Amino acid sequence: MQQISTNTLNINVKKGLNFTWSTQAILFCAIIIACIGLNVDSAPVVIGAMLISPLMAPIVGIGYGLGNSDPKLLSKATQLFLIQVIIGVTGATIYFFISPLNTAGSQLLARTEPTLFDVLVAFFGGFAGVISSAKKDGGNVVPGVAIATALMPPLCTVGYGISHLDLSFILGAGYLFLINAFFIALATAVGTIFFRVRSGERLNVSLRQEVLIVIISIIVVIPSSISAYNIVHQSFVDTQLSQFINEKLSNQYIAKQTVNDKTISISVIGQRLNTKQINELQQSLKDYHLGNYQLSLTQLTKGNYITPREFQDYMKQSNTNGNMDNVNSNNNESLANVQNDIIKQYPKQINNVFVGQVQDKANHTTSLIAIEVSNQGGRKVDQIEKSAAKIANDNNINAVVRMIRPTENSN
């Protein structure tokens, strides 16, 4: 049976605190690789960068120095940590400054809103790391900890924020990095103390030090706890809203839904609802624990037809956030083919064709084809609608076809 030894822990920790130029060069290379992965939204590349990064060593050293009350070791580890942070941020800033890809992808955005869950991952990851370091053969635990705690990505994101002068990225990612580093070090300190007590050593950690660590931990955790609460609350609201839509708006297609502050905004395509029905929907929000929200319902149809003015306003909003594509969009090749085929078949009867995505009551994505007919095409509305549905079907597209009448278009 493999034994856990404080002596082994001491040797492994101190081995990682030697300042060598080769180690710092590896760190710089790892930073650039991680930046590339974040820039192109490639999770495997980011994971690879975390595996080769030596950033864990000084953080573990800080925790080990705290657990042993060794000021010399603590100072050495802290200096190495600060040097590596400067190297990392500098490398990331240079990369993102010269990178032609300026848009922040999902991998970058994911590092700007740390939560309590990041605290838990960092703490238990750090504890697993210190246990591994205390064993003669740590196996694959340390690489796993490096991936789980994800020290590299937030450091790269800070560099992105600096290169683009975006304070939200700097503060959000900087705080996430602080959480990871602090709680890895704290877990290492706790693990070190545990092993020392287990081996019969006498502790020399003062009460003042213990109280100070507890206070700092609470201060660091508070913002992430608030963020975690917001995420859990938002998840609850989304679940309740989905249930509300499935049960109360089952005959409608949901083109757009957002929750902003205390307002639920829903854009629907389907059977027209009167004022009484809308008021009943507002009242029924209480049954879904959403009584403190105000319902804002935008109906994009009148009868079986899309209302042009409301639809055009919606199109403008959707083009901003990407939820809906207009006729000139090439985001979907199949939909583009459908657009072209419909216009070719009815060149004089159609003014424009709009396409986009809507969600049905089961949250399945469905294509929307909105056809704006000309005055000449007003007499062939039914024929055009059937032809459009057939063209969509021939292109293997499950589409909802809606017509915009010329009589309404002139209003």
C-alpha positions in Angstrom: 0.0 0.0 0.0 1.4 3.4 -1.0 2.2 5.6 1.9 1.6 9.4 2.2 4.7 11.1 3.6 5.3 14.7 4.7 8.9 14.2 3.7 7.8 13.3 0.1 5.5 16.4 0.1 8.4 18.6 1.2 10.7 17.3 -1.5 8.1 17.5 -4.3 7.0 21.1 -3.4 10.6 22.5 -3.1 11.6 20.8 -6.4 9.0 22.9 -8.2 10.2 26.2 -6.7 13.5 26.3 -8.5 13.7 29.3 -10.8 15.0 28.3 -14.2 14.8 30.1 -17.5 13.6 26.8 -19.2 10.6 26.6 -16.9 9.7 30.3 -17.6 10.1 29.7 -21.3 7.7 26.7 -21.0 5.2 28.9 -19.2 5.4 31.6 -21.9 4.8 28.9 -24.6 1.9 27.5 -22.6 0.4 31.0 -22.3 0.6 31.6 -26.1 -1.0 28.1 -26.7 -3.8 28.8 -24.3 -4.4 32.2 -25.9 -4.7 30.6 -29.3 -7.1 28.0 -27.9 -9.2 30.7 -26.3 -9.0 32.9 -29.5 -10.3 30.2 -31.8 -12.7 28.6 -29.2 -10.8 25.3 -29.1 -11.1 23.5 -25.7 -8.6 20.8 -26.6 -5.9 23.4 -27.3 -6.6 25.1 -24.0 -6.5 21.8 -22.1 -3.1 21.0 -23.7 -1.8 24.4 -22.6 -2.9 23.7 -19.0 -1.1 20.4 -19.0 2.3 21.8 -19.8 2.0 24.9 -17.6 4.2 25.1 -14.6 2.0 27.6 -12.9 0.7 25.2 -10.2 4.1 24.8 -8.5 4.5 28.3 -6.8 0.8 28.3 -5.7 1.3 24.9 -4.0 4.5 26.3 -2.5 2.6 29.3 -1.0 0.1 26.9 0.6 2.9 24.6 1.8 4.7 27.6 3.3 1.6 28.7 5.1 0.9 25.2 6.4 4.4 24.9 7.8 4.7 28.6 8.9 7.9 28.8 6.9 8.4 32.5 6.0 11.4 31.8 3.8 9.7 29.2 1.7 6.6 31.4 1.5 8.6 34.4 0.3 10.4 32.3 -2.3 7.1 30.8 -3.6 5.4 34.2 -3.7 8.2 35.8 -5.6 8.1 33.0 -8.2 4.3 33.2 -8.4 4.4 37.0 -9.1 7.1 36.5 -11.8 5.1 33.9 -13.5 1.9 36.0 -13.4 3.8 38.9 -15.0 5.1 36.6 -17.7 1.7 35.1 -18.3 -0.2 38.4 -18.5 2.5 40.0 -20.6 2.6 37.1 -23.1 -1.2 37.1 -23.3 -1.4 40.9 -23.8 1.1 40.8 -26.6 -0.6 37.9 -28.3 -4.1 39.5 -28.2 -2.7 42.8 -29.2 -1.3 41.4 -32.5 -4.0 38.8 -33.1 -6.3 39.5 -36.1 -9.2 37.8 -34.2 -10.6 40.5 -32.0 -14.0 39.0 -31.1 -14.4 37.5 -27.7 -15.6 33.9 -28.1 -17.4 31.7 -25.7 -14.1 30.3 -24.2 -13.0 33.9 -23.2 -16.5 35.0 -22.0 -16.7 31.9 -19.8 -13.8 33.3 -17.7 -15.4 36.6 -16.8 -18.0 35.6 -14.3 -16.6 33.4 -11.5 -19.0 31.7 -9.1 -18.9 29.7 -5.9 -18.6 26.6 -8.0 -15.1 27.8 -9.1 -14.2 28.1 -5.4 -15.2 24.5 -4.8 -13.3 23.2 -7.8 -10.2 25.1 -6.8 -10.3 24.0 -3.2 -10.9 20.3 -3.8 -8.6 20.3 -6.8 -5.9 21.8 -4.6 -6.5 19.3 -1.9 -6.3 16.4 -4.4 -3.0 18.0 -5.6 -1.4 18.1 -2.2 -2.4 14.5 -1.5 -0.8 13.5 -4.8 2.4 15.5 -4.0 2.7 13.6 -0.7 2.8 10.3 -2.4 5.9 8.8 -4.0 4.0 8.3 -7.2 1.4 11.0 -7.8 0.1 9.3 -10.9 -2.0 11.5 -13.2 -3.6 13.5 -10.4 -1.5 16.7 -10.8 -2.3 17.0 -14.6 -6.0 16.5 -13.7 -5.8 19.2 -11.1 -4.2 21.6 -13.6 -7.1 21.0 -16.0 -9.8 21.2 -13.4 -8.7 24.3 -11.7 -8.0 26.1 -15.0 -5.4 28.6 -14.0 -4.2 29.5 -17.5 -7.4 30.6 -19.2 -8.3 33.4 -16.8 -4.7 34.7 -16.9 -5.0 34.8 -20.7 -8.3 36.6 -20.5 -6.8 39.3 -18.3 -4.3 39.8 -21.1 -7.2 40.0 -23.6 -8.8 42.7 -21.4 -5.6 44.7 -21.2 -5.0 44.6 -24.9 -8.6 45.7 -25.6 -8.8 48.1 -22.7 -11.8 46.2 -21.4 -12.1 46.6 -17.6 -14.9 44.0 -17.3 -12.6 41.3 -18.7 -9.7 42.4 -16.6 -11.7 42.4 -13.3 -13.8 39.3 -14.0 -10.9 37.1 -15.2 -8.6 38.5 -12.6 -11.0 37.6 -9.9 -11.4 34.1 -11.2 -7.6 33.7 -11.3 -7.4 35.0 -7.7 -10.1 32.5 -6.6 -8.3 29.6 -8.2 -4.8 30.5 -6.9 -6.0 31.4 -3.4 -8.1 28.3 -2.7 -5.5 26.0 -4.3 -3.0 27.5 -1.8 -5.5 27.3 1.0 -6.3 23.6 0.3 -2.6 22.9 0.2 -2.1 24.6 3.6 -5.0 22.7 5.1 -3.6 19.4 3.6 -0.1 20.2 4.9 -1.5 20.8 8.4 -3.5 17.6 8.2 -0.5 15.6 7.3 1.7 17.2 10.0 -0.9 16.4 12.6 -1.3 12.9 11.3 2.4 12.3 11.5 2.6 13.6 15.1 4.3 16.9 14.4 3.6 19.9 16.6 1.9 22.8 14.9 3.2 26.4 15.2 0.4 28.2 13.4 -0.8 31.0 15.6 -4.4 31.9 16.3 -3.9 35.2 14.6 -2.8 33.5 11.4 -5.8 31.2 11.5 -8.3 34.1 12.0 -6.6 36.1 9.2 -6.9 33.2 6.7 -10.6 32.7 7.6 -11.3 36.4 7.1 -9.5 36.6 3.8 -11.3 33.4 2.6 -14.7 34.9 3.5 -13.9 38.2 1.7 -12.7 36.3 -1.4 -15.8 34.0 -1.5 -18.5 36.7 -1.1 -18.6 38.0 -4.7 -18.5 34.5 -6.1 -21.3 33.4 -3.8 -23.4 36.3 -5.1 -22.7 35.3 -8.7 -23.5 31.7 -7.9 -26.8 32.7 -6.4 -27.6 34.7 -9.5 -26.9 31.8 -11.7 -29.0 29.4 -9.7 -31.8 31.9 -9.6 -31.7 32.5 -13.3 -31.7 28.8 -13.9 -34.9 28.5 -11.8 -36.5 31.4 -13.6 -35.7 29.9 -17.0 -37.1 26.5 -15.9 -40.3 28.1 -14.7 -40.6 30.3 -17.8 -40.2 27.3 -20.1 -43.0 25.5 -18.2 -45.2 28.6 -18.5 -44.6 28.8 -22.2 -45.2 25.1 -22.8 -48.5 25.1 -20.9 -49.9 28.6 -21.6 -48.5 29.4 -25.1 -48.7 25.9 -26.6 -50.3 27.3 -29.8 -47.6 29.9 -30.4 -44.2 29.8 -31.9 -41.7 31.6 -29.6 -39.5 33.8 -31.9 -37.7 35.4 -29.0 -37.7 35.4 -25.2 -35.6 37.4 -22.8 -35.7 38.1 -19.1 -34.4 41.6 -18.1 -34.6 42.7 -14.5 -38.2 42.1 -13.7 -39.6 42.0 -17.2 -40.3 38.8 -19.3 -40.3 39.8 -23.0 -41.8 37.2 -25.4 -42.2 37.6 -29.1 -44.8 35.1 -30.5 -46.0 34.0 -33.9 -49.4 32.3 -34.0 -53.0 32.8 -33.0 -53.7 36.5 -32.0 -54.4 37.0 -28.3 -56.8 39.7 -27.1 -56.3 42.0 -24.1 -58.2 39.7 -21.7 -56.1 36.7 -22.6 -52.9 38.6 -22.2 -54.1 39.8 -18.7 -54.9 36.2 -17.8 -51.4 35.2 -18.9 -50.0 37.9 -16.6 -52.0 36.6 -13.7 -51.0 33.0 -14.3 -47.3 33.9 -13.8 -48.0 33.6 -10.1 -48.7 29.9 -10.6 -45.1 29.5 -11.9 -43.5 31.5 -9.1 -43.0 34.4 -11.5 -45.6 36.7 -10.0 -43.1 39.5 -9.4 -42.3 39.7 -13.2 -44.1 41.8 -15.7 -45.0 40.1 -19.0 -44.3 42.0 -22.2 -45.9 40.1 -25.1 -45.1 41.1 -28.7 -47.4 39.5 -31.2 -45.9 39.3 -34.7 -49.1 38.1 -36.3 -52.6 39.3 -37.0 -54.8 36.4 -37.7 -52.7 34.1 -39.9 -50.5 36.8 -41.1 -47.4 38.5 -39.8 -47.9 42.2 -39.0 -45.3 44.0 -41.2 -44.5 46.9 -38.9 -44.0 44.6 -35.8 -42.1 42.1 -37.9 -39.8 44.7 -39.4 -39.1 46.1 -35.9 -38.4 42.6 -34.7 -36.1 41.9 -37.6 -34.0 45.0 -36.8 -33.6 43.9 -33.2 -32.8 40.3 -34.2 -30.2 41.3 -36.7 -28.3 42.9 -33.7 -28.2 39.8 -31.6 -28.2 37.2 -34.3 -31.4 35.5 -33.5 -32.9 36.2 -36.9 -31.3 36.4 -40.4 -32.6 38.7 -43.1 -32.8 37.9 -46.8 -29.2 38.8 -47.5 -27.8 36.5 -44.8 -25.7 33.5 -45.9 -25.6 31.8 -42.4 -27.7 28.9 -43.6 -27.1 27.6 -47.1 -30.3 25.6 -47.2 -32.5 28.5 -46.1 -30.7 30.7 -48.6 -31.6 28.3 -51.4 -35.2 28.3 -50.3 -35.2 32.1 -50.4 -33.8 32.2 -53.9 -36.1 29.5 -55.2 -39.2 31.3 -53.9 -38.2 34.6 -55.3 -37.3 33.0 -58.7 -40.7 31.3 -58.9 -42.7 34.5 -58.0 -40.5 37.4 -59.1 -43.3 39.8 -59.6 -45.6 38.6 -56.8 -43.0 38.8 -54.0 -41.2 41.9 -52.6 -39.0 40.1 -50.1 -38.5 36.9 -48.2 -37.2 36.8 -44.6 -35.9 33.7 -42.9 -34.8 32.9 -39.3 -35.2 30.5 -36.4 -38.0 30.1 -33.9 -38.7 27.8 -31.0 -41.8 25.7 -30.7 -43.5 24.7 -27.4 -41.1 21.8 -27.1 -38.1 24.0 -27.5 -37.3 22.5 -30.9 -35.8 24.9 -33.4 -37.9 25.5 -36.4 -37.2 27.6 -39.5 -39.4 30.6 -40.2 -40.1 31.8 -43.7 -41.9 35.2 -43.9 -42.9 36.2 -47.4 -43.8 39.8 -48.2 -46.0 39.8 -51.2 -46.5 42.6 -53.7 -49.8 44.1 -54.7 -49.8 41.8 -57.7 -49.2 38.8 -55.5 -52.1 39.6 -53.2 -54.4 37.4 -55.2 -52.1 34.4 -55.0 -51.3 34.4 -51.3 -52.5 30.8 -50.7 -50.7 29.5 -53.8 -47.4 31.2 -52.8 -47.7 29.9 -49.3 -48.2 26.3 -50.4 -45.4 26.6 -52.9 -43.0 28.0 -50.3 -43.9 25.1 -47.9 -43.2 22.6 -50.7 -39.9 24.2 -51.6 -38.8 24.1 -47.9 -39.8 20.5 -47.7 -37.9 19.6 -50.9 -34.8 21.2 -49.2 -35.4 19.1 -46.0 -36.3 22.1 -43.9 -39.0 22.0 -41.3 -40.4 25.5 -41.8 -43.3 27.7 -40.6 -44.5 29.8 -43.5 -46.1 33.2 -42.8 -47.4 35.7 -45.3 -47.2 39.5 -45.2 -50.2 40.9 -47.1 -49.9 44.0 -49.4 -52.9 45.6 -47.8 -51.2 45.7 -44.4 -47.9 46.7 -45.9 -49.3 50.0 -47.1 -50.4 51.0 -43.6 
